[in-house]
Amino acid sequence: MLEWLQTKIKRKGPLTIRRLEANDNSGSLIFFVHGIFSKSESTWKPLFDLISGDKQLDHWQVDTYEYPTTFFQVPYFNRTMDIAELAAGLRTSLSVNHSDRNTVRLVGHSLGGVVVRKFILEEIRAGRPVSKYKLMLMAAPNTGADLANFGTRLSWNQRHLKQLIRRSPWLDQLNRDWAELKVEHLVDVSYVAGGSDYVVDVKSAIPSLNGERHHLIAGCDHSTIVRPKSKDDLVYRIVRNFLTNELVPVDQPILLLPQFKRLADPLFEIYDSVHEAYYYVRPAYDNLLAMIAANSPLWLHGASGVGKTSLLRRMATNARWVTRNVMLSGYANRSAEDIFRGMLFEGIELEIGRGEIDQQAPTAELIRKFKEAVSSSAELRQRCYIVEELPIHDTAVRSAFLNTLSTFLTALQSDSATRDLALFTFSSIQDPLSTFNGSTDRIRDRMQFVKVSEWISDELDGLISLIAPALEISMDKPDQDLLVADSRGLPRFVKLVLRDSRNRPESDNSWAARITRIQGSSK
């Protein structure tokens, strides 16, 4: 990794680019966008040379988008534009220099591919026509790159690296918008990945999206994927066919990424929007959605298995918040201050990745870093932090944690930079206020406390009627009544029994036997 960073930092001499002359300014344009720590000349010259010597591509003109991207940032002396600004600059370059083009092929390498995606998203969002565009994304870190996480430790405030890290909130939002706006229904997109690329792995370069132009070139790395050596090179043939609207014949040695479609599971454990058809809505908790939509911190408590976490995830999804699950089981037998600090640390890691801050940093520094992380980009949607497995059993520790939490929530809400960006929700078995030492008025002013009760028989019947047909499971009324009675009001138990029926469909297994078996394994 260090060797790769060193080659990118090393300055290169000027290279001559042969551009094609356009016979008609309304003709076809190939517009290339280079990647991070690079320049147009050094990135695209091998492709330019091959295109300029290809008679069948004489009607195409070549141009590039050049932007500054340096590894070292000196505060107050140079500034790196973020990806949204780079995309806006790309639009300016196209609109000023090529406004009359009726056919435009955008080819982006590495970071350039992400810039191209952001540009197209903003064109669609603004209602501008995009039918003249087709995209090729070559080794683009669509879901982030591990090397970016490493690079952020060496570079001073390199904005591109921060936005390209794994679990980057910025990339997460980009991918959500890409899916919600159905970009690939409006624009043809080709993805190209290198099988030997250790900078951007295959799963990041070729997302699991529908499409025929998903190419994995086994012998290419992050550099050679844009540097074909001849017209017979597989890289050049893919680019050429992209320009001529042809698909590479299936008998060519191109590995296609298998297409995966996520299916809804009627017996889901972790709620996602894909499972909505199998989520039984309890009318008693419709008002909780309004609480989350109003950015009201919420604490749910109730027996294990009543669906607290699924309820929080569904409400956050319906309110269009990005969910962040914070697990605190690893902070058992700690002080209230340590547990609170652990919550902040886990939240920071979800936003900007591991290794960005010392876990032993002072509490004030963790709070500052957290607020900085959630407010770093105005484009991010609100985030809902679902805090689970709070290891607080001691009364004094619980009271101290709630007091610290109350002060933190007050500071979060009073800061205009974070007021509408971060919502904290919690779930626990025990009511946190039941053994609280002192007045609860202050913490009640900052947070809503709601008990999630066990399910009544009608609700469990409704759940079974919702999911059993999807599993092709039929139950007689006495068997269903037995399951409802033995579930003790817990939908999780109902799902466990139905899962046993799905996974072990032997005819000699009665419902009574299944229920007894699950009861035994649950003890």
DRENNU-276973 format. One record per residue: x, y, z of N, C-alpha, C in turn. Coordinates in steps of 0.2 Angstrom, whole numbers, plus 5000, padded with zeros to 4 digits. Atoms other than C-alpha are relative to their C-alpha. Layout:
REM DRENNU-276973
XYZXYZXYZ...
END
This chain:
REM DRENNU-276973
500449945000500050005000500450065000499649945000501450125004500350014993499750005007502250084987499550044995500549975005500650134978499950075002500149934999500450294988500650044998499449965002502250344984500050014993500149995007501950314966499550054998500549955002500450424966500350075002499749934998501350564976500650024995499449985004502850564964499850044994500249965005502750704952500249974993499850035007502750654933500150064995499949955005503350754918499450014996500649995004502150824906500049954994500050055005501550704893499550034994500449975005500850754876499449954998500650045001499050704872499850024993500349985007498450694854499350005000500849995000496650754853499849994993500450015006495450714839499750074998500349945003494850864828499249984999500750015001492950874828499850034994500249985007492150884811499350055001500649964999490550954819499950005008500049994993490351024836499449975004500650044998488650934838500149935000499850085000489550764836500149975006499950054994490150634848500650025004499449984995491250664863500149955005499850044995492250554874500350045005499849954995492550644890500349965006499650044995493850564902500150045007499949974994493950604921500549955004499450044997495550544930499849995008500150014993495650484948500450045005499649974995496450524964500750005000499249995001498250594965500249994993499850025007498350584946499850064996500149955005498250694930499749974994500350025006497350674914500549974995499550025004498950654904500349935002499750064998499750514914499549945000500550055000498050424916499849974993500450025006497350424899500449994993499650005006498750434886500049944996500150065004498750254882499449994996500650005003496950254878499950054994500149955006497050414868500449984994499650025006498450354857499649944996500350065003497450194853499450034996500649975003495850294850500250044994499849965005496750424839500249964994499850045006497350284828499549954997500550055002495750194826499550044995500349975005494950244810499250005001500750014999493250184815499750055006500249954995493250314829500250074998499849935002493650464818499550055002500549944999492050554822500050015007500049984993492450554841500550055001499549964998493250694849500249985007499850024994494250664865500150075004499949954995494250784880500149985007499950034994494650774898499850065005500249954994494150854915500650005005499449994996495650914925499850035006500149974994495550944943500649995005499550014995496750964958499949955005500050054995497050814969500749985003499450014998498550814980500049965007500050044994499050694994500150045007499849964994499750825006499650075000500449934999498550975012500450045005499749954996499351125019499450055002500549954998498051225030500150074998500049935001497651395024500450024993499649995006498751375008499749974994500350035006497851254997499449965003500650034998496151174997499849954995500250065005495451014990499250015000500750005001493651024983499749935002500350074999492550884989499649984994500350045006491650764977499450044997500649965002490050864976500350064996499749955003491151014971500349984993499750035006492150914958499449994995500650025005490450854950499750074997500349945003489851034949500550034995499549975004491551084941500049964993500150045007491250934928499550034996500649985003489551004924500250074996499849935003490351184921500449984994499650025005491651104910499649984994500450025006490451014899499550054997500549955003489151154898500350064996499649945003490451284893500349984994499650025006491451184881499749954995500350055005490251054874499350005001500849994999488451114876499749974994500350025006488051064858500149934999499950075002488550884859499449965001500650044999487250764856500149935002499850074997488150604861500750015004499449994996489350604876500149945004499850064996490250454884500550035005499649984995490950494901500349945003499650064997492350374907500450035006499649984994492950394925500449945003499650054997494350304933500150025008499950004993494450274952499550065003500449954997493850434961499650044994500449975006493350504943499449964999500650045001492050364942499550035005500549974995491250434958499850074999500149935002491350614952499549994994500450015006490450554936499349985003500750024997489050464946499750065004500349944997488750624957499850054995500349955006488650734941499449974997500650025003487350624934499450005004500549994995486350614950499750075000500249934999486350804951499650024994500449995006485750814933499349985000500750034999484350704936499650035005500449974995483850784952499850074998500249935003483850954943499550004994500450015006482750884929500350024994499749995006483950914916500149934996500050065004483950784901500749975001499450045000485250644902500149954995500050055005484850544887500649994996499450005004486450594878500649975003499450024997487550524891500049925001499950074998488250344894500650005004499550004995489450304908500449945000499650064999490950194910500450015007499649994994491650174928500549955001499450055000493350094929500350005006499750014993493950034946499750065004500349944996492750164954499949975007500250024994492650144973499350015002500749984999490750144973499849995008500250014993490650074991500650015005499449994996492350134997500649964999499450045001494150074997500450005007499650014994495150005012500650045000499449965000496650095006499950085002500249934998495750265008500050015008500050004992495550215027500750015002499349994998497450195028500350074998499749935002497850355018499850055004500249944995496850465030500450005006499549994995498050425043500650034999499449975002499450485033499950084998500249945003498650635025499750055004500349954996498250805032499350024997500649975002496350835030499949994992500250015008496250755012499349985000500750015000494450775009499849944995500250065005494350644994500149935004499950074997495150505005499449995005500550014995493850545019499449984997500650025003492450525007500049944997500050075003493050365000500149945004499850064995493350265016499449955000500650054999492350105019499550035005500649974996490650145027500050075000500049935001490850325021499250025000500749975001489150415025499950034993500149965007489450515009499849954995500150065005489550354998499449975002500650044998488150275008499450044997500549965003487050425003499950004993499950005008487650424985499649944998500350065003487150244983499349995001500750004999485450264991499750054995500349955006485050414979500049974994499950035006485750314965499449954999500650055000484450174969499350035000500649975000483050284973499850044994500249965007483150394957500049954994500050055005483350234947500450024994499549975005484850304938500149964994499850045006485150154927499449984996500650015005483350154920500150064995500049945004483850324913500650014996499450005003485650304908500449945000499650065000486750164902500650005004499450004996488150124914500349935000499650065000489550004912500550005006499650014995490649944926500649964998499450045002492449884924500449995007499550014994493549804938500649964998499450045001495249734939500049945005499950064995495449554947500650015004499449994996497149604953500150075004500049934997496649774960500050005007500050004993497149794978499850075003500249944998496649974979499250015001500750005000494849954974499849934999500150075002494149784976499449994996500550025005492949694964499350025003500749984997491349714976499950075000500149935000491649894977500050034993500049985007492049924958499449984996500650025004490549824952499549985005500550014995489049844964499549954997500550055002487649714963499450044997500549975004486649814951499849964994500250035007485649754936500350034994499749975006486449774920500549954996499650045004487449684906500750025000499349985001489049784906500450005006499650004994489849724922500649954998499450035002491649674917500549995005499550014995492949594928500649974996499450025004494649584919500549975005499650044995495649454929500750035000499249995000497449514924500150085002499849934999497249704928500050025007500049974993497649804943499750074999500349935000497149984948500350054994499649965004498450054936499949984992500050025007498449944920499249994998500650005003496549944919499850064996500149945005496650114910500650014996499450005004498250074901500149944995499950055004497949954887500650014995499350005003499549904877499850004992500150005007498749874860499249994999500750015001497049864851499749945001500250074998496949684855499949995007500050004993497049724873499350005002500750004998495449674882499750065003500249934997495349844891499850044994500249965006495349934874499449974997500650035003494049814867499450025003500649994996492849844881499950084999500249935001493050034879499850014993500249995007492950024860499349984999500750025001491349924861499550045004500449954996490650044874499950064996500149945004490950184862499549994993500450025006490150094847499449965001500750034998488650034857500049924999500050075001489149854855500249965007499850044994489249724869500649954998499550055001490849614870499749934999500250065001490449444863500149955006500050044994490049314876500649955000499450055000491449194870500650035002499449974998492749324875500249995007499850024993493749294891499850065005500249954995492749424902499649975005500450034994492149374919499550055002500649964998490449434923499849995007500250004993489949474941499349975000500750025000488449364945499550055003500549964998486849454947499649985007500350024994486149454965499450045001500649964998484449504970499849985007500250014993484049524988499349985001500750024999482449434993499850015007500349984994481349475007499949935004500150064996481249345021499550015005500549994995479649325030500149995007499850014993480549265045500650045002499449954999481849415045500150015008499849994993482749445061500250085001499849935000483449625057499550034994500449975005482149735048500450044995499849965005482549815032499450014995500649995004481349895019499749954996500250055005481349745008499649955004500450044997480449655022499350035002500649964998479049775024499349964999500650045001477749655017499949955005500150054995478049535031500150035007500049974994478049665045499350015002500649994997476549665056500050065004500049944997476049835061499550005006500449994994475449865078499750075001500349945000474250005078500150045006499949964994474650055096500650045000499349965000476350125091500050044994500049955006475850235076500350065002499849934997476250385087500850005000499349995000478050335088500450024994499749985006478350365070500150085000500149935000477850545073500650035005499549984995479150555088500750004996499450005003480550505077500150054994500049955006480050615062500150075003499949944996480050755075500750015003499350004997481850715080500050005008500050004992481350665098500449945002499750064997482550545107499549965003500550054998481650385111500449945003499850064997481950245123499549955001500450054999481050085121500249955005499850054995480949955135499549955000500450065000480149785136500349944999499750075000480349595136500449994994499650035006481649515125499649964995500450035005480849465109499350034998500649975002479449585107500050054994499949965007480249675092500250075001499849934999480949835100500550034994499549985005482449845088499750014993500450005007481349805072499650065000500449954999480149935078500450074998499649945001481550065079500250014993499850005007482250015062499550024995500549995005480650025053499850075001500249934999480150195061500550054997499549965003481850265056500050004992500050015008481750195038499450044997500649975002479950265036500150085000499949934999480550435042500650024996499549995005481950425029500750025004499449994997483350425042500449944998499550065001484950325039500149975007499950034993485050195053500749985001499350024997486650165063499949965006500150044994486650025075500750005004499550004995487750045090500049955005500050054995488149895100500550015006499549994994488849915118500149945004499950064996488949735124500750005003499350014998490849755125500250055005499849964995490749885138499749985007500350034994490049775152500550025006499649994994490649815170500550065000499649935001491249995165499650055004500449954997490750155173499650034995500549975004489350265167500450054995499749965005490650385159500449964995499750045005491550245150499549974995500550025005489950175143499850064995500249955004489450345137500650024995499549995005491150375129500049944995500050055005491050205121499450014995500649985005489350255113500350054995499849955005490150405106500649984995499450035004491750315100499749954994500350055005490650175091499650054995500349965005489650315083500450044995499549975004491150405077500349954995499750055005491850245069499549984995500550015005490150215060500050064995500049945005490350395052500650004996499449995003492150405048500549945000499550055000492950235050500449995006499650014994494150155062500750034999499449975000495750225067500150085000500049935001495250405066500150045006499949974994495250445084500249955006499950044995495950375100499449995005500650014995494650285111500150035007499949974993495550355126500050075000500049925000495350535121499550025005500449974995494550655133499350004998500750005002492650645133499850064996500149945004492550825127500250004993499750015007493650775112499549964996500550045004492450635108499450034998500649965001490950745109500150044994499849955006491850875097500149964994499950045006492350735085499449974998500650035002490650655085499650064996500449955003489750825081500450024993499749985006491050865068499949944994500150055005490850695060499350004997500750005003488950705058499850074997500249945004488950885052500550024995499449985005490450875040499750014993500349995006489250865025499350025000500749985000487650955022499649964996500450055005487150825009499749945004500250064997486950685022499350015003500650004997485250635027500149995008499950014993484850625046500149935001499850064998485550485055499749985007500350024994484650385068500449945003499550054996485850295081499549965004500450054996484950135088500549975005499550034995485950095104499749945003500350074998485749915109500549975005499650044995486449805123500350045005499749964995486749935135500249965007499850044994487749845149499950035007500149964994486949945163499649965005500450044995486349835178500050035007500049974993486849935193499650075000500449945000485650075198500450065000499649945000486950205202500350014993499749995007487850175185499450024995500649985005486150185176499850075001500249934998485750345185500550054997499449965002487450425181500050004992500050005007487350375163499450044997500649965003485550445160500250085001499949934999486150615168500550024995499549985005487650615157499750014993500450005006486550575142499650064999500449945000485350715146500450064998499649945001486750845146500249994993499750015007487450775129499450014995500649995004485650775121499950075000500149934999485450955127500550044995499549975004487051005119499949994992500150025007486650915103499450044997500649975003484950995101500150085000499949935000485651165105500550034995499549985006486951165091499749994994500350005006486251215075500349954994499650045004487551115066499849925000500150074999486950945073499349995002500750004997485150985079499649954995500450045004484350895064500349954996499650055003485650775059500149935004499850064996485850655074499449995005500550024995484450565083500249945004499950064996484750445097499449965003500550054997483650295101500349945004499750054996483850165114499549945001500550054998483149995118500349965006499850044994483249895134499449955003500550044998482349755143499750045006500349974994482149855160499950074998500149935001481350025161500650045004499449974997482850135164499850055006500249954995481850255175499749965007500350044994481150115187500450005006499650004994482650125198500550065000499649945001483250295194500150045007499949964994484050395209499950074999500149935001483350565210499450024995500549985004482150665200500149984992499950025007481750605182499750064995500349945004481050775176500450024995499649975005482550835167500149954995499850045006482950675157499349994996500650015004481050655153499950064995500149945005481150835145500449994994499550015006482550765134499849944996500150065004481850595129499449975002500750034999480250495127500249935002500050064998480150335137499449964999500650035002478950205130500149925001499950074999478650025135499749964994500250045005478449895121499749945004500350054996477149775129500049934996500150075003476949585125499450014995500550005005475849555110499449965002500650044998474049505112499949954995500250065004473249355104499850024993500249985006472449445090500650034995499449985004474149525085500449944998499650065002475049355085499649964995500450035005473649285075500150034993499949965006473849425063500749994997499350015002475749395062500049934996499950075003475549205058499650004993500450005006474149245045500450044994499649965005475449365037500549974997499450035002476949265036500049924998500150075001476349075036499949994992500150015007475649085018500650014995499449995004477249155011500549945001499650064998478149005019499749934997500450065002476848885012499949955005500150034994476448835029499350005002500750004998474648785034500049985007500150024993474048775052499349995001500750004998472448715059499950055006500249954995471548835071500249975007499850024993471948725087500850015000499250005000473848715082500250085000499849935000473848905079499850035007500249984993472948935096500549985005499550034996474248825104500750045000499349965002475748925096499950065004500149944998474949085101500050005008500050004993474649035119500749985003499450024997476348955122500650064998499549955002477249105114500150065005500049954994476949215130500050074997500049935002476649365119500650024996499349985003478349355110500049984993500050025007478349365091500649964998499450045002480149305091499949925001500150074999479549135098499649974994500550025006478149125084500549994994499550005006479549155071500449945001499650064999480649025079499749934998500450065001479348895078499849994993500250005007478848935060500749994996499350015003480748935056500149925000499950084999480848755063499649964995500550045005479348705052500350014993499749995007480248785036500649964999499350045000481948705040500049935001500050084999481348535046499349984999500750015002479748495037499849935000500150074999479748315042499249995002500750014999477948245042499849985008500150034993478148165060500150055005499949944995478448335068499450045001500649964998476848395076500250075002499949934998476648575080500250005008499850014993476648525099500749985001499350024999478348445097500450054998499649945002479048595088500050055005500049954995478448705101500449985006499650034994479148595115500850014998499350005001480848585106500350075000499849935000480948775104500050035007500049984993480448805122500649975004499450034997481848685127500650044998499449975003483148775116500150075003500049934998482648945123500150015007499950004993482948905141500750015001
END
